[in-house]
């Protein structure tokens, strides 16, 4: 089944896409250098914000936003930190549809959990539909 990204027919809670990735020592080190993090006392521990990057890549790869959508505001939640060797599963879904001042909006949610089903991070944001 192809996920439905359109405002008119989007189904709340439907998983738009999902993906699995493994956290590697190389990824953690590159992320730390890119964002200017100092060396960690525990190099196997990923910075909290790193979990978001896996989900963002998944969204780009699956083109989950209709052409012309404007993304607005993020509401981030961080759970347990990701560690080298973790297997992370990320899902995207639409959790709300609403109209305001003759404009249509979809609220997206991205959730990333580890192999123990513990929340690593979640992000909720709104897309202004074209």
C-alpha positions as CSV (number, residue, x, y, z in Angstrom):
1,X,0.0,0.0,0.0
2,X,1.3,3.5,-0.9
3,X,1.0,5.9,2.0
4,X,-1.3,8.9,1.4
5,X,0.4,12.3,1.9
6,X,-2.5,14.5,0.7
7,X,-4.5,16.6,3.1
8,X,-7.9,15.5,1.8
9,X,-7.4,11.8,2.1
10,X,-4.6,11.4,4.7
11,X,-5.5,8.9,7.4
12,X,-4.6,9.9,11.0
13,X,-2.1,7.5,12.5
14,X,-1.2,5.8,9.2
15,X,2.5,5.1,9.1
16,X,3.9,7.0,6.1
17,X,7.2,5.3,6.2
18,X,9.5,3.5,8.6
19,X,13.1,2.5,8.6
20,X,15.8,0.8,10.7
21,X,19.4,1.8,11.2
22,X,22.3,0.7,13.3
23,X,24.3,3.3,15.4
24,X,27.9,3.0,14.6
25,X,31.0,4.4,16.3
26,X,31.9,6.2,13.1
27,X,28.5,7.9,12.9
28,X,28.7,9.1,16.5
29,X,32.2,10.5,16.0
30,X,31.3,12.3,12.7
31,X,28.2,13.8,14.3
32,X,30.3,15.0,17.3
33,X,32.8,16.6,15.0
34,X,30.2,18.2,12.7
35,X,28.3,19.9,15.5
36,X,31.4,20.8,17.7
37,X,30.7,18.4,20.6
38,X,33.7,17.8,22.8
39,X,35.1,14.3,23.3
40,X,32.7,12.3,25.5
41,X,33.7,10.5,28.7
42,X,31.8,7.6,27.1
43,X,32.4,7.6,23.4
44,X,29.7,4.9,22.8
45,X,27.0,7.4,23.9
46,X,25.5,9.5,21.1
47,X,24.5,13.1,21.6
48,X,20.7,13.3,22.2
49,X,20.0,15.3,19.0
50,X,21.7,12.6,16.8
51,X,18.6,10.4,16.9
52,X,16.7,13.1,15.0
53,X,19.0,12.9,12.1
54,X,18.1,9.3,11.3
55,X,14.4,10.3,11.1
56,X,15.0,13.3,9.0
57,X,17.0,11.2,6.5
58,X,14.1,8.8,6.4
59,X,11.7,11.6,5.6
60,X,13.8,12.9,2.8
61,X,14.4,9.4,1.3
62,X,10.6,8.8,1.2
63,X,9.5,12.3,0.2
64,X,6.8,12.4,2.8
65,X,5.9,16.0,2.2
66,X,3.7,17.2,-0.7
67,X,5.5,19.6,-3.0
68,X,5.2,23.1,-1.7
69,X,4.5,22.3,1.9
70,X,5.9,24.7,4.5
71,X,7.2,23.1,7.7
72,X,6.5,25.0,10.9
73,X,7.7,24.6,14.4
74,X,9.2,21.6,16.1
75,X,8.3,20.0,19.4
76,X,11.1,17.6,20.4
77,X,11.0,15.0,23.1
78,X,14.2,13.1,24.1
79,X,14.2,9.7,25.8
80,X,17.1,7.3,26.4
81,X,20.3,8.2,24.6
82,X,21.3,6.1,21.6
83,X,24.4,4.1,21.9
84,X,26.9,2.5,19.5
85,X,25.4,-0.9,18.6
86,X,21.8,0.2,19.1
87,X,19.3,-0.7,16.3
88,X,16.9,2.2,15.9
89,X,13.5,2.0,14.3
90,X,11.9,5.3,13.1
91,X,8.3,5.8,12.0
92,X,6.6,8.8,10.5
93,X,2.8,9.4,10.7
94,X,0.2,12.1,10.5
95,X,-1.4,12.7,13.8
96,X,-3.7,15.6,13.2
97,X,-5.5,17.5,10.4
98,X,-6.9,20.9,10.9
99,X,-7.9,24.2,9.1
100,X,-7.3,27.7,10.4
101,X,-8.0,30.9,8.5
102,X,-8.8,29.0,5.3
103,X,-5.5,27.2,5.4
104,X,-5.0,23.5,5.8
105,X,-2.4,21.9,8.1
106,X,-1.1,18.4,8.9
107,X,0.7,17.6,12.1
108,X,3.4,15.0,11.6
109,X,5.1,12.9,14.2
110,X,8.4,11.1,13.9
111,X,9.2,8.5,16.7
112,X,12.5,6.7,17.1
113,X,12.8,3.7,19.4
114,X,15.7,1.4,20.2
115,X,15.8,-2.4,20.1
116,X,14.4,-2.5,23.6
117,X,11.3,-0.4,22.5
118,X,12.5,2.5,24.6
119,X,11.9,6.0,23.1
120,X,15.1,7.6,21.9
121,X,13.4,10.7,20.5
122,X,10.2,12.0,19.0
123,X,9.4,15.2,17.1
124,X,6.1,16.7,16.2
125,X,5.8,19.5,13.6
126,X,3.1,21.1,11.5
127,X,3.1,21.3,7.7
128,X,1.1,24.1,6.0
129,X,-0.3,22.5,2.9
130,X,-0.1,24.2,-0.5
